[in-house]
């Protein structure tokens, strides 16, 4: 008789929410509730202590709440009336055309892709560190309220940004709690046959594959890339582990996944934006990828001809216009990661590296993500 080998299995448990409370599940999976205090109170009323324990995460709340409390809420006429009021507002928000369609009906073809390294939507999805993330998160919430046709792209960090706490000795410590995606308002994107949508980006020694997840922010879809796949090497699985974690080399990998991988994710989702908005230089490689795609499609054109087309549909914004807030990669690191890429742009090494230099004649100067973003965008 052979030796028994233990196996590890994963189970996903779904809450048994009474039929009368089903709208709660739909609202919990859309971050619209975050900026609607009446809806926040709706979830808090179910179990005030548990609401605090799960850090105000309604998906986790509904997965952990005691079944008798759900049954009690389902029989509470006051609670049902509260839920129906919130649900009516929620559906109205999603279904009404919004200001943009009413005021700019002639712009029905507009579709803006908004790239950012972080999005501060709510504490239950800690993929942000501070001002930049909060700004990006508020941008999505405002776009939803106004009905602006926006699609957002970012990274789904498994450990997010560090949390600070004090040790027993009074020393400041850092913790990186791991996110449980199945207890968050995120949904893995799949093809019609049920297989996961995955995109590939090439690194110097191997390919990296990325899952694509969707977060609903009112009317706005936010697509997040995740490299924690069994097909990837242990090192590459860490690319989307921590926001701003690791050194310079980890940062360039993250920005390749965000810019190049994010652009390929939109293609895999059959989304064709008319405008690309690069929020900070972290996603500037997206403009290079769009140039590569167009040169592949129109091989008789030159880099400069295609660049003009890409610039006309690109916007770059920065809220940290100081050297400390801008990524600068050494020339040798750019050469390592883009040696096999710049030929597809019809550039040589010098022409490629000059795109990111403030002084194009100074070969010792690093490759600035802000400089290349400015050079590839008409809207600044």
LINDAHU-V694747 format. One record per helix or strand of 3 or more residues. SS is the DSSP state (hx for helix, st for strand). FROM is the first residue (numbers start at 1). TO is the last residue. If there is no record, write none. Layout:
ss=SS from=FROM to=TO
ss=SS from=FROM to=TO
//
This chain:
ss=hx from=19 to=28
ss=hx from=31 to=35
ss=hx from=37 to=46
ss=hx from=48 to=53
ss=hx from=58 to=64
ss=hx from=67 to=74
ss=hx from=77 to=95
ss=hx from=98 to=103
ss=hx from=105 to=107
ss=st from=112 to=115
ss=hx from=131 to=146
ss=st from=150 to=155
ss=st from=163 to=166
ss=st from=172 to=175
ss=hx from=181 to=183
ss=st from=198 to=202
ss=st from=207 to=217
ss=st from=220 to=226
ss=hx from=234 to=237
ss=hx from=248 to=268
ss=st from=275 to=279
ss=hx from=281 to=283
ss=hx from=285 to=297
ss=hx from=303 to=312
ss=st from=314 to=317
ss=hx from=323 to=325
ss=hx from=331 to=338
ss=hx from=342 to=345
ss=hx from=349 to=354
ss=hx from=369 to=375
//
